[in-house]
Amino acid sequence: MEGDADQAARLGGEITAADLSADSILSTLSAAMEEVGARYETGEYFIPEMLRSAAAVEAALQVLDPFLFERRADQAGVVVIGTVRGDVHNIGKNIIVSALRAGGYKVYDLGVNVSAAKFAAKVGEVDADLLLLSAFTTSTKQSLLDVISALEAAGLRDRVKVVSGGAAHSPELAREVGVDAFAGDVKSTLAVCRELMGGS
Ligand code: B12
C-alpha cells in the first residue's frame, strides 16, 4: 500500500529471497490492490493513486514472474485467458495469470476487450484445457454469452472447461451464462482449475 513502482520492484526482489509460497505472495499483492480499489470507491483515493498502485503491482509481478515460474511443477494444463469484449479491467486478471503460471500452467493471455471469435480461435489453436474469462462490469453478460456461443459454433464447447471471475461478477451470473465454474480470488481460482483438470 506504500511506495511506488520502483519500490515495489525492489520489494519483489527481496521477496524472491524469502521462502514464501506463490499463493501467499500473490494473495498479498491482490489484497493490497483490492484495498486500493475500495478506497478509490469511497473517494479516499483518486484515479492517479489507483493507476500508480496498478503500476506498482505490475512492476512487482515482472520481478516475481520468473521466480514463481521456476518453482512450477510439471505442466498442469493449457489455459487461455482474457478480459471479455467491452471491458478493460486487467489488474486482477494479471494477478491470476501470474498465479496460474506459478502453478505450472501454460498460459496464453489475450489481454483486454477480447472478442468471442478471438477466444474461440485461440482455444482451438492451442487445444486449451481451460478458458478463463475475466469480466468486471455487469454489462459484460452478453460478451460472456457470446463466448459460449462462439465455442459451440466452433465445436469446442465440450473440449474446454470455462471459468469466469472478476469484480462485480458472481456465481449466479456464471450459472446464467453457462460457464462451468466461478472463482473469486487467487486461491479459489487455483483450486477450481485443479479440480476441473481432474485433480483434488
Ligand atoms: C481499478 C478499477 C478501474 C480502472 C481499471 C484499471 C485496470 N487497468 O484494470 C479504470 C479506472 C480504468 C476503470 C474503469 C471503469 N470501471 Co472500474 N473499477 C476499478 C476498481 C476500483 C478496482 C478493480 C481492481 O483492480 N481491483 C483489484 C484487483 C486485485 O481485484 P479484482 O479485480 O477483484 O481481481 C480479483 C478477483 O476478482 C479475481 N479475478 C479477477 N479476474 C479474474 C478472472 C478470472 C477468470 C477469475 C477466475 C478470477 C478473477 O481474482 C483477482 C485477484 O484476487 C473496481 C471496484 C472494486 N473495488 O473492485 C471498479 C469497477 C470494477 N469498475 C466499474 C466500472 C463501472 C467502471 C467503468 C464503466 C467506469 C466508468 N463509468 O467509466 C469503467 C469501465 C471501462 C471499461 N469499458 O471496462 C464497476 C463495475 C460495476 C458493475 N456492476 O458493472 C466497479 C465494480 C466499481 C463500482 N462499484 O461501480 N475501473
Boltz pocket constraint, residues with backbone or C-beta under 6 A from the ligand:
constraints:
  - pocket:
      binder: B
      contacts: [[A, 29], [A, 30], [A, 31], [A, 33], [A, 34], [A, 36], [A, 37], [A, 38], [A, 40], [A, 41], [A, 47], [A, 50], [A, 54], [A, 86], [A, 87], [A, 88], [A, 89], [A, 90], [A, 91], [A, 92], [A, 93], [A, 95], [A, 96], [A, 132], [A, 133], [A, 134], [A, 135], [A, 136], [A, 137], [A, 138], [A, 139], [A, 163], [A, 164], [A, 165], [A, 166], [A, 167], [A, 168], [A, 182], [A, 183], [A, 184], [A, 185], [A, 186], [A, 189]]
      max_distance: 6.0
